[in-house]
Amino acid sequence: MAERIEPYANPYLIGHDDEVKLFLNAYNSGALHHGWLITGDEGIGKATLAYKIARFLLSVEEGKTYTSLEVPQDGTVFAQVAQKSHPDFKVLERDFIDTDKKKLLKAIKQGEVVDDDMLGSLKRSQVIKVEDVRDVVSFLMKKSFNDSWRVVIVDSADDLNTSSANALLKILEEPPLKSILLLVSHNPARLLPTIRSRCAKLALSPLKTTEVASLLRRYLPELSEKEVKGLAEISGGSIGRAMRYAENDALLMYEDIQKVCYAGAKADGELLLSLAERAAADEDSWALFSELIVKFMRSYMADCADKRAFYDVYAANIKVLDETERLNMDKKLAILTILRGVGA
C-alpha cells in the first residue's frame, strides 16, 4: 500500500466546498469567529480542513480578498504546519504517556529519525489533560510573529475531560485578538453545550461515493478499479474508513459475508467456516467483522421486502455481538450463529 498522507501534510480536500465558502465569506467580511467547531463522521476530512484553514490564516495578507484556502505546497508555511513548528501554530491533542514521552525525547536527543511510524508506535494518554490546555492559554497570550494570526487545532475535542474542557471554555469566552481555535469533533453531542454555543459551525457531510473513489485513486493508485469501486461503496462516505478497509482486506471479507448470507441454507460450508475462522482470528479481525456485518444487515434491511421481520433478526444479532464482546464468549461460534441467522 502507498504511504498514507496525514491531515497535517495533506493538501487535498474534496466534497466540502460549501463549508470552505462559508469560512472564506466570514474571513473576507471581517467577521471571522474566534472558535470553529468542525463536525462530521470520522475520516471525511475534518482534520484536513482544519489544517488547510490553519495554513491559510498563517499565510494571508491583510486587506486582501480570497476565493481559496490554497497555499503553495512548496512554501515555508506549508512545511512549518506539517512539522508543527510554526511559531504561531499549535495542535492540542492527547499527549504521549510519560514513559513513551521519555523514549521520544531520548530519540530526538540522540539524533534518531522520528517519523510517522515511530510516533504511531507510541502510546498516548486517554484524554487531553488540563495542563496541555493551559499551555495553549500561555501560547495565545504571547505576541504573535509579525502580528499574524495565532491558530490552535484541537484534534479532537472529543478527547477533552471535564477539567480540560472547562479550561478551553475560558479561552473561547475571552479570546485574545487575532486568535482562532479549530475544534475537530466526531461526536459534538458529547461536548459541553457552552463550548458548542461559543463556536461557529462547519458541519461536514459524508463524501459521495464518487469522491471517495477519486481520493482512493489518488492515495492508493495500486488498487484495481474493481477494488476502488467496492471500497468506495462500503465506506459510508469516509475516505479514512475506505483506506483502513483497503489495508485490512475488508472488501474480501465483506464480499464473503454477502456470498454466505445471500446463499442462506445453500451457503458453501467451507467458505462459511473459513470466514468464521478469519473473523475470529484476533481482536482486530473480530472488530472488522462486527463492523461489516452490521453494515451488511443495515443495507439488506433497507432493501428487504419484510423490514419488520428482518429487524428482529438484526436486533438479535446485535445482541449476540454485544454479549460476545462483553462476556468474552466464543467468537467463532457467535460468527457462525450470526451468519446462519442472517441467511436463514
N, C-alpha and C positions, 0 to 999 in steps of 0.2 A: 504494500500500500504506500501511496505517496505520503510525504510528511504533512501532518496536519498543521494548518495555519491558525494560530491562536488569535483571539479577537484583538489583542493589542498590536499585532503586526499584520492584520488583515485589512486591505484597502477595499475589498469587495463587499457591497451591500446591495441586495435587490429585494423588491417586494414591499418596501416601506416608504414609498415616495410621498404619500400624504403626511406622514409623521415628520419627514425631513422638511417638507414645505412648511408645516406648522411651526417648526423650530426656527427656520430661516425667517419667516414672517415676523416672529417675535423679536428676533435679533435686529432685523432691518428697521423695525418700527421703534426701536429703542425701548421696548417693553419686555426685555428678557427677564424671565423669572429666575430667582436665585436657587430654586430647587426644582428638579425634574424627576419624576417617577416614571421609569421605563419598564412597562409590564408586558407580559405575554408568556406563552409556553416556552419551555426550555429548548434551546437550540435553534431559535428562529432569527437570531441576530441582535438581541438586546444589547449585549456587551459590545458587539461590533459597532453598533450605532453609537454607544456611549463613547467609545474611543475615537470614532470619527468626529463627534462633536468636540471632544477634548482637543484633538489636533487642530480642528477648525478655529476654536476660540484662542488657541495659543499662537495662531498664525495671522489673525485678522488685522487689517489696517483700520484705524479709527476713521469713522465717517464714510466708509466705503459700503456700497450695497452689494450683497452676494446672492447668487442664484444656486450655489452648490456648496456642499461641505468639503469638497475635494481639496487636498493639499498635495504638493509634489511628493511622490513616494521616495524620491532620492534626496529629499530635503532634510535639514537638520532637525526640524520639529518632529517629523515622522519617526526618525531614528531615536530621538530622545524619549518620545512617548512609548515607543516599542520597548525600549530599555528601562522605562520608568525612571529616567534620570533628569527629566526636565525640571528646572528649579521651581516652576510654578504649577507643577502637576503632582498629584498624589493619588494612590489607589488604597482604599480602605477595604481590607479583606481579612479572612481568617489567617492569623499568623501561624508559623510553624511551631510545633511543640518545642519545649525548651531543649530537649536532647538533640532533636534534629536541627534546631537553630544553631546549636554549637557545632554540629557537623558542617553546616553550610558556611559558617564564619571561618572555620578551620580550613575548609576547601578554598575559600577566597584568599585567605592569608597565605596559603601555600601555592597560590597561583594556578590551581586546578581549573579546568573548564567547567563552568556552571551553565549547563544547557537545560532545555525543557525536560529531557529525560531524567536528569538528576533531580530537578525541582519536583517532578511528578512522583518521584520515589519517596519524597519526604512527607511525613505526616503533619497535618495541620490540626489546630485546636477545633473544638466543636462549634465555637461561636466567635464572633468578633468581640474582643474584650474592650471594656470601658477605657482602659489605658491607651489602646490604639486610637479610639475616638478622640481622647484628649490630645494625642499627638497631632491629629488633624486640626483641632482647635488652635493649637500653638502654631501650626503651619500657616493657617489662614490669617492669623494675627500679624504675621510678618509682612514687611513691604515686598511687593511683587517685583520681579525682574523687569526693568524697562516699563514699569507701570502697566503691565499687561494683565490679562485675566488670570485668576488662580482657579484651577479646576480640580475637583475631587470626584473620583468614581467610587461608589460603594457597590462592591460586587461580591456577594449580593446582600441587599438589605434584609433578606430573609434570615441571615445568619446573626443578626443583632439580638442580644438578650435584653432583658428589661433595663438594666443599668446602661448599657451602651446605646440603646435606643433613646433613652431619656437624655443622654449626653449629646447625641446627634440632634435631637429635637431643639436643644438650646441654640445650636448653630443655625438651624432653619428659622428660628424665631428672631434671632438677631444676627443676620448675616453681614459679614464685612463687605465693604464696597468692592465691586468687580470680582466677586467670588461666585462660583456656581458649584452645586452638588448634583451629581447624576446618580440616582439610586436605581440599580437594576433589581427587579423583583420578579420571581416566578409565581409568587403567591401573595399578592398585595393585601389580601384579606387578613393575613397574619400580622401585618404591620400595625403600629399604633395608629388609631384614627387621626390623631393630631399630626402625625408625620404625613399621612396621606393628604390631609387638608392643607398642609403647608407647601405642597408641591404641585407644579403644573404636570399634566399627564400626557404621556406618549404611550398609548395602548397599541401594541403591535399585534397584528393578526397572524395566524399561521400562514406560511408561504403556500402558493399554488403548487400543484404537483409539477407543472412545467418549470417553475422557478427552482424547486428542489433538484429536478433533473439537470437543469442548466448548471447549477453550482456543483453537482456531483461530477459532471463532465470536466469542470474546471479543476476541482480539487483532486479527483481520482480518475485521471484520464485512462488508466489501465482497465477500468471496468468496461464490460461489453455493454452494448446498447440495451440488451435484454435485462442485464443487471441494473442498469441505471433506471429504467422504467419500473422495474419491480420494486426496487428500494424506494423510489420516489412515491410509489403508490401506497406503501405501508408505513411511510414516515410520519403521517399525520401532520404534514406541513412543516416539519422540522428538519433542517439540513444537519443539525447536530445529531439528531436521532438516526437519520439516514446514514451518516458516516460511521456512527457506532455500530449500526446493523451491518454495514459493509465489513467492518473489522471483525465481527463476531459470527460471520456466516449466517446471519439471521434470516436472510432470504431463503436459503435452503431449508432451514427449519420451518419457516412459515409455509413454504410450498408443500413440505411433507405433512404438516398439520392439515392443510387443505385436502391433500390426497386421502389421508386417513379418515377425516371427518365426512367428506362428501361420499366416500365409498360405503360408510356405515358398516353394516354387518359383513359386507363383502370386502372389507379392507384387507390389504396384504398383511398377513400376520407377521412376517419377517420385518416389514417396514415399520409396523406398529411397535414391535419390541425394540428395534433399532432406535427409533425416535425416542422411546421412553428411556432407554439406556443413555443416550446422548444428553437428553434434557435433565437427567438426574445425576450426571457425572460429577458436578461440583456446584457450589453456590451460585456462581455466575451463570452457568447453564440453566439452572433452575429458575433464576430471576428472569432470564431471557425468555424461557418457555412460558412463564407466568404472564409476562407482558404480551407475548404474541398470541397466546390462546385467548386472552381477554379481548385483544384486538380482533381476532377472527370471529369470536362469538358475537361481538357488537356489530360487525359487518354482516354476519349471517342473519342476525336478528332483524337488521334494517330491511333485508330483502325477503324475510320469511313471511309466508302467507299467514301462518298462525303465530303471530308475535306473542300472544298471551301464553300459549303452551310452551314456546321456546324460552320465554322469560323465566319460567320455573326451572328449566334446565340450566340456564345461565346463573340464576341465583344459587342453585345447588352447587354448581362448580366453583363459584366464587367462595362459597363456604368451605369447600374442600381445600382450595388454595390457602385460605386463611388459617384453617385448623392445622394443615400440614406444616405451615411455616411456624405457627405459634406453639404447637405442641411437639414439634420436631418428629413428625410421623414419617413413615416410609414414602419417600418422594416418588420412586418408580411406580409403586402401587397407586399413588394419587394420580400420577400422569395417565396411567392406563385407565383408571376409573373415569377421569375427565374425558379422555379421547373417546372411549366407548359410549359415554353418556351423550356427548355432542353428536356422535354419528348414529345414535340409535334411531 
